[in-house]
Amino acid sequence: MESYVQFGLVPHFARLDLILTAAYDAKLHSPHEPTAMKGSDISTDLAATLDCAYSITNYLWTIANPQIVDKDGRQPQGSAKEELEKRCPKT
């Protein structure tokens, strides 16, 4: 689980940090200019961060609640693990 946080989630946060820091620095340098986050698509990075974080918490929840079963009577840990690997790939 630690590797998904370290190599899946943290890189997304690092990219968001770079984008926001650049916008903040630009605003400090030119307070009267409109701040544009040039060369970045923050919505894509934010969505990836949220997807990864959700996948991690969902997988942890399924592990912590082994008595929960899906509509077919199976425990959802397998599908949660697949979702985690898909939505939070380790880079």
C-alpha positions as CSV (number, residue, x, y, z in Angstrom):
1,M,0.0,0.0,0.0
2,E,2.8,2.4,0.8
3,S,4.2,2.1,-2.7
4,Y,0.8,3.2,-4.2
5,V,1.0,6.3,-2.0
6,Q,4.7,7.0,-2.7
7,F,4.8,6.2,-6.4
8,G,1.2,6.6,-7.4
9,L,-0.3,9.5,-5.4
10,V,2.7,11.6,-4.4
11,P,3.8,12.3,-8.0
12,H,0.3,13.8,-8.7
13,F,0.6,16.0,-5.6
14,A,4.1,17.1,-6.8
15,R,2.7,18.2,-10.2
16,L,-0.1,20.1,-8.5
17,D,2.4,21.8,-6.2
18,L,4.5,22.9,-9.1
19,I,1.5,24.4,-11.0
20,L,0.1,26.2,-7.9
21,T,3.5,27.5,-6.8
22,A,4.2,28.9,-10.3
23,A,0.8,30.6,-10.4
24,Y,1.4,32.0,-6.8
25,D,4.9,33.2,-7.8
26,A,3.6,34.9,-10.9
27,K,0.9,36.7,-9.0
28,L,3.5,37.9,-6.4
29,H,5.7,39.2,-9.3
30,S,2.9,40.9,-11.2
31,P,-0.1,41.4,-8.8
32,H,-2.2,43.3,-11.3
33,E,-1.8,40.9,-14.1
34,P,-4.4,38.0,-14.5
35,T,-2.8,34.8,-13.3
36,A,-2.8,32.1,-15.9
37,M,-1.4,28.6,-15.2
38,K,0.5,28.5,-18.5
39,G,1.5,25.1,-19.9
40,S,-0.5,23.1,-17.5
41,D,-3.9,21.4,-17.4
42,I,-4.6,21.4,-13.7
43,S,-8.0,19.8,-14.1
44,T,-6.3,16.6,-15.5
45,D,-3.8,16.5,-12.7
46,L,-6.4,17.2,-10.1
47,A,-8.7,14.4,-11.5
48,A,-5.8,11.9,-11.5
49,T,-5.0,12.9,-7.9
50,L,-8.6,12.4,-6.8
51,D,-9.0,9.1,-8.6
52,C,-5.8,7.7,-7.1
53,A,-6.7,8.9,-3.6
54,Y,-10.2,7.4,-3.9
55,S,-8.8,4.1,-5.1
56,I,-6.4,3.9,-2.2
57,T,-9.1,4.6,0.4
58,N,-11.6,2.3,-1.2
59,Y,-9.1,-0.6,-1.2
60,L,-8.2,0.1,2.4
61,W,-12.0,0.1,3.3
62,T,-12.6,-3.2,1.6
63,I,-9.6,-4.8,3.6
64,A,-10.9,-3.3,6.9
65,N,-14.4,-4.6,6.3
66,P,-14.0,-8.2,5.2
67,Q,-17.6,-9.0,6.1
68,I,-18.9,-6.9,3.2
69,V,-19.9,-8.8,0.1
70,D,-21.0,-7.6,-3.4
71,K,-24.3,-8.4,-5.0
72,D,-23.0,-11.8,-6.1
73,G,-21.9,-12.7,-2.6
74,R,-18.2,-12.2,-3.2
75,Q,-15.9,-10.1,-1.2
76,P,-14.9,-6.9,-3.1
77,Q,-11.2,-6.9,-2.3
78,G,-10.2,-8.3,-5.7
79,S,-12.1,-5.7,-7.7
80,A,-10.9,-3.0,-5.4
81,K,-7.3,-4.1,-6.0
82,E,-7.9,-4.1,-9.8
83,E,-9.4,-0.6,-9.5
84,L,-6.4,0.6,-7.4
85,E,-3.9,-0.8,-10.0
86,K,-5.8,0.9,-12.9
87,R,-6.6,4.3,-11.3
88,C,-3.4,4.7,-9.3
89,P,-0.5,3.3,-11.4
90,K,2.9,3.4,-9.8
91,T,5.2,5.6,-11.9
